[in-house]
Amino acid sequence: MTTTISEVGLLAIQAHHYGLERRKAKSKLDAAYKTWREETSTFHHIERDGAEWAAMMRSTKTEYLALDDAKRLERNAQARLARAINKGVKV
């Protein structure tokens, strides 16, 4: 079964959209990390799995989960696009 060029185009647009959403989610997480650091006056390197790390992760959990979800949606969109292309494109 082949895929039409318009179907591939739509999947490409969706993949691009989810890529943009992932980048937005990453920016929001970075901003949340920065805000937490400013609010707690924590400007030094934070060791992973330490008390400060755990506090930061608790504080930014919503943004972290949003990024995780955005990455999943992007991966799925990329996979749908790849599968459609691999089926063969009917021009």
Secondary structure as GFF3:
##gff-version 3
##sequence-region A 1 91
A	DSSP	beta_strand	3	4	.	.	.	ID=ss1
A	DSSP	alpha_helix	5	40	.	.	.	ID=ss2
A	DSSP	alpha_helix	51	59	.	.	.	ID=ss3
A	DSSP	alpha_helix	61	87	.	.	.	ID=ss4
A	DSSP	beta_strand	89	90	.	.	.	ID=ss5
###
